[in-house]
């Protein structure tokens, strides 16, 4: 019967105990061997291959590792963390939370950022109106939608698309409300939230219509979309026209991205 020391390999770079049937250390990326050892046949009495022992681990930790292996491990960790971190979505939610704190500390800031009537040359309100919320429930629902679907969309297409779609769809919705009403009221990013949701859901909507397989949860997405669309009827500072405009833009962008990807294939 083989000893317990035969059941692991000691990595020379980090000193971790890993399986003897792998070629690279999963903790630091150090190359352990060129090829994995052969597995013993079923019913064979031959012991497991001896690849490393505890006696060598002390000297292995003192021995410097090759620089390329260390750089490979660091590069893999950086790439993995960058794929998991939705930078644009985090920035949008963080700026909106900061704007909430600012206008509660200085109430006049809300009037300078939200659209509460004709613009009279204050065109910056087209952008800043997406960052301020008068009601906490409204802010929570919209920011939750942005956080979920901004992150999902960012995993597909990167942070630049999420940022541009948030600005463009929200601004277009605010402009539509300003053009349609003589006394418009626009605050919050309900249009941008529906744009991100629509851009993410567009491929799954086409797949559902064609009765083919899709991975997304359209029922949950539809429930959040209905909630965001219904918010203007409870809080007048939110514009329903801005929400519908943003959602339409998001669907158009999602369908355009899908057609572009299929055309490139």
C-alpha positions as CSV (number, residue, x, y, z in Angstrom):
1,X,0.0,0.0,0.0
2,X,1.4,3.4,-0.9
3,X,2.1,6.0,1.6
4,X,0.3,9.3,2.1
5,X,3.3,11.2,0.5
6,X,2.6,9.6,-2.8
7,X,-0.8,11.2,-3.1
8,X,0.3,14.8,-3.8
9,X,2.9,16.9,-5.6
10,X,4.7,19.8,-4.0
11,X,4.9,22.8,-6.2
12,X,8.4,24.2,-6.2
13,X,7.2,27.8,-6.6
14,X,4.5,28.2,-3.9
15,X,4.9,25.0,-1.9
16,X,1.3,23.9,-2.3
17,X,0.2,20.2,-2.4
18,X,-1.5,19.4,-5.6
19,X,-2.6,16.3,-7.5
20,X,0.2,14.2,-9.1
21,X,-1.9,13.9,-12.3
22,X,-1.8,17.6,-13.4
23,X,0.9,19.4,-15.3
24,X,0.5,23.0,-13.9
25,X,-0.1,24.3,-10.4
26,X,-3.6,25.6,-10.1
27,X,-2.6,28.2,-7.5
28,X,0.4,29.9,-9.2
29,X,0.5,28.5,-12.7
30,X,4.0,26.9,-12.3
31,X,4.8,24.2,-14.7
32,X,5.2,20.9,-12.8
33,X,6.0,18.5,-15.6
34,X,5.7,18.2,-19.3
35,X,3.1,15.5,-19.4
36,X,0.9,13.8,-16.7
37,X,2.0,10.3,-15.5
38,X,0.1,7.3,-16.7
39,X,-2.7,6.1,-14.4
40,X,-2.2,2.5,-13.0
41,X,-4.4,-0.2,-14.5
42,X,-7.5,-1.4,-12.7
43,X,-6.6,-4.3,-10.4
44,X,-2.9,-3.5,-10.6
45,X,-0.9,-3.6,-7.4
46,X,1.6,-1.0,-8.6
47,X,1.7,2.1,-6.3
48,X,0.9,5.5,-7.5
49,X,3.8,7.4,-9.1
50,X,6.1,9.2,-6.7
51,X,6.4,12.7,-7.9
52,X,7.2,14.7,-4.7
53,X,7.5,14.3,-1.0
54,X,7.2,16.5,2.1
55,X,11.0,16.2,2.5
56,X,11.6,18.2,-0.6
57,X,8.9,20.9,0.1
58,X,11.2,22.8,2.5
59,X,13.9,23.3,-0.2
60,X,11.3,23.8,-2.9
61,X,10.0,26.9,-1.1
62,X,13.5,28.4,-0.8
63,X,14.3,27.8,-4.5
64,X,13.4,30.8,-6.7
65,X,10.9,30.0,-9.5
66,X,11.4,30.9,-13.1
67,X,10.2,34.4,-14.0
68,X,8.1,33.4,-17.1
69,X,6.0,31.0,-14.9
70,X,5.4,33.7,-12.4
71,X,4.4,36.2,-15.1
72,X,2.0,33.6,-16.6
73,X,0.2,33.1,-13.3
74,X,-0.1,36.9,-12.7
75,X,-1.4,37.4,-16.2
76,X,-4.1,34.7,-15.8
77,X,-5.2,36.2,-12.5
78,X,-5.5,39.7,-14.1
79,X,-7.4,38.4,-17.0
80,X,-9.8,36.5,-14.8
81,X,-10.4,39.5,-12.5
82,X,-11.0,41.8,-15.5
83,X,-13.6,39.5,-17.0
84,X,-15.5,39.4,-13.7
85,X,-15.4,43.1,-12.9
86,X,-18.2,45.2,-14.6
87,X,-16.3,48.5,-14.5
88,X,-18.8,50.6,-16.5
89,X,-21.8,49.3,-14.5
90,X,-20.1,49.9,-11.2
91,X,-19.2,53.5,-12.3
92,X,-22.8,54.3,-13.3
93,X,-24.3,53.0,-10.1
94,X,-21.6,54.7,-8.0
95,X,-22.1,58.1,-9.6
96,X,-25.9,57.8,-9.2
97,X,-25.4,57.0,-5.5
98,X,-23.0,60.0,-5.1
99,X,-25.6,62.3,-6.8
100,X,-28.2,61.1,-4.4
101,X,-26.0,62.1,-1.4
102,X,-25.1,65.4,-3.0
103,X,-28.6,66.6,-3.6
104,X,-29.8,65.5,-0.2
105,X,-27.0,67.5,1.3
106,X,-27.8,70.5,-1.0
107,X,-31.5,70.4,-2.1
108,X,-31.0,73.1,-4.7
109,X,-28.7,70.7,-6.6
110,X,-31.8,68.6,-7.6
111,X,-33.3,71.6,-9.4
112,X,-30.1,72.2,-11.2
113,X,-29.8,68.6,-12.4
114,X,-33.4,67.3,-13.0
115,X,-35.6,68.6,-15.8
116,X,-38.5,70.3,-14.1
117,X,-40.0,72.3,-17.0
118,X,-38.6,73.9,-20.1
119,X,-34.8,73.8,-20.3
120,X,-34.3,77.5,-21.1
121,X,-30.8,76.8,-22.4
122,X,-29.8,74.4,-19.5
123,X,-28.9,71.6,-21.9
124,X,-26.6,69.8,-19.4
125,X,-29.8,68.6,-17.7
126,X,-30.3,66.2,-20.6
127,X,-27.4,64.2,-19.1
128,X,-27.6,65.0,-15.4
129,X,-31.3,64.2,-15.1
130,X,-30.4,60.5,-15.4
131,X,-28.4,60.7,-12.2
132,X,-30.9,62.2,-9.7
133,X,-33.9,60.5,-8.1
134,X,-36.4,62.1,-5.8
135,X,-37.8,58.9,-4.5
136,X,-35.8,56.0,-2.9
137,X,-38.0,53.2,-4.3
138,X,-37.7,54.6,-7.8
139,X,-33.9,54.8,-7.4
140,X,-33.7,51.3,-6.0
141,X,-35.7,49.7,-8.8
142,X,-33.9,51.5,-11.6
143,X,-30.4,51.1,-10.2
144,X,-31.1,47.4,-9.6
145,X,-32.1,47.0,-13.2
146,X,-29.0,48.8,-14.4
147,X,-26.7,46.7,-12.1
148,X,-28.2,43.4,-13.3
149,X,-28.5,44.0,-17.0
150,X,-25.5,46.4,-17.3
151,X,-23.3,43.6,-15.8
152,X,-24.8,40.9,-18.1
153,X,-24.4,43.1,-21.2
154,X,-20.9,44.1,-20.2
155,X,-19.9,40.4,-20.1
156,X,-21.0,40.1,-23.7
157,X,-19.8,43.3,-25.3
158,X,-17.5,45.2,-22.9
159,X,-17.8,48.3,-20.8
160,X,-17.8,50.9,-23.7
161,X,-21.1,49.7,-25.1
162,X,-22.8,49.8,-21.7
163,X,-21.5,53.4,-21.1
164,X,-22.5,54.7,-24.5
165,X,-25.9,53.0,-24.4
166,X,-26.6,54.4,-21.0
167,X,-25.7,58.0,-22.1
168,X,-27.3,57.8,-25.6
169,X,-30.6,56.1,-24.7
170,X,-31.1,58.2,-21.5
171,X,-30.4,61.4,-23.4
172,X,-32.7,60.4,-26.3
173,X,-35.5,59.7,-23.8
174,X,-35.1,63.0,-22.1
175,X,-35.1,64.8,-25.4
176,X,-38.2,63.0,-26.5
177,X,-40.0,64.1,-23.2
178,X,-38.8,67.7,-23.7
179,X,-40.0,67.8,-27.3
180,X,-43.4,66.2,-26.5
181,X,-44.4,68.2,-23.4
182,X,-44.5,71.9,-22.8
183,X,-43.9,71.3,-19.1
184,X,-41.7,68.2,-19.0
185,X,-40.6,66.4,-15.9
186,X,-37.6,64.0,-16.3
187,X,-35.4,62.5,-13.5
188,X,-33.8,59.2,-13.1
189,X,-32.5,56.7,-15.6
190,X,-35.5,54.6,-16.3
191,X,-35.0,55.0,-20.1
192,X,-31.3,53.9,-19.8
193,X,-32.2,51.0,-17.6
194,X,-34.8,49.8,-20.1
195,X,-32.3,50.3,-22.9
196,X,-29.7,48.0,-21.2
197,X,-32.5,45.4,-20.5
198,X,-33.7,45.5,-24.1
199,X,-30.2,45.2,-25.6
200,X,-29.5,42.2,-23.4
201,X,-32.9,40.5,-24.0
202,X,-33.1,41.0,-27.8
203,X,-31.2,37.8,-28.8
204,X,-33.3,35.7,-26.4
205,X,-36.5,37.3,-27.6
206,X,-35.6,36.2,-31.2
207,X,-34.7,32.8,-30.0
208,X,-38.0,32.4,-28.1
209,X,-39.9,33.5,-31.1
210,X,-38.1,30.9,-33.3
211,X,-38.7,28.3,-30.5
212,X,-35.0,27.6,-30.2
213,X,-32.9,27.3,-27.1
214,X,-31.9,30.4,-25.1
215,X,-30.1,30.8,-21.8
216,X,-31.7,34.0,-20.3
217,X,-34.6,34.3,-18.0
218,X,-37.1,36.3,-20.0
219,X,-39.8,36.1,-17.3
220,X,-37.7,37.8,-14.7
221,X,-36.5,40.4,-17.3
222,X,-40.1,41.0,-18.3
223,X,-41.2,41.5,-14.7
224,X,-38.5,44.1,-14.1
225,X,-39.3,45.9,-17.4
226,X,-43.0,46.1,-16.4
227,X,-42.0,47.5,-13.0
228,X,-39.8,50.2,-14.5
229,X,-42.4,51.1,-17.1
230,X,-45.1,51.4,-14.3
231,X,-43.0,53.6,-12.0
232,X,-43.9,56.9,-13.8
233,X,-47.5,56.4,-12.9
234,X,-46.6,56.4,-9.2
235,X,-43.9,59.0,-9.3
236,X,-44.6,61.9,-11.7
237,X,-40.9,63.0,-11.8
238,X,-40.2,59.9,-13.9
239,X,-41.1,60.2,-17.6
240,X,-42.9,57.3,-19.2
241,X,-42.0,58.6,-22.6
242,X,-38.3,58.6,-21.7
243,X,-38.6,54.9,-20.6
244,X,-40.4,53.8,-23.7
245,X,-37.9,55.6,-25.9
246,X,-34.9,54.1,-24.1
247,X,-36.3,50.6,-24.3
248,X,-36.9,50.9,-28.0
249,X,-33.4,52.1,-28.6
250,X,-32.0,49.2,-26.5
251,X,-34.0,46.6,-28.5
252,X,-32.7,48.1,-31.8
253,X,-29.1,48.1,-30.5
254,X,-29.4,44.5,-29.3
255,X,-30.9,43.3,-32.7
256,X,-28.2,45.3,-34.6
257,X,-25.4,43.6,-32.5
258,X,-26.9,40.2,-33.2
259,X,-27.1,40.8,-36.9
260,X,-23.6,42.1,-37.0
261,X,-22.3,39.0,-35.2
262,X,-24.2,36.7,-37.5
263,X,-22.9,38.6,-40.5
264,X,-19.3,38.3,-39.4
265,X,-19.7,34.5,-39.0
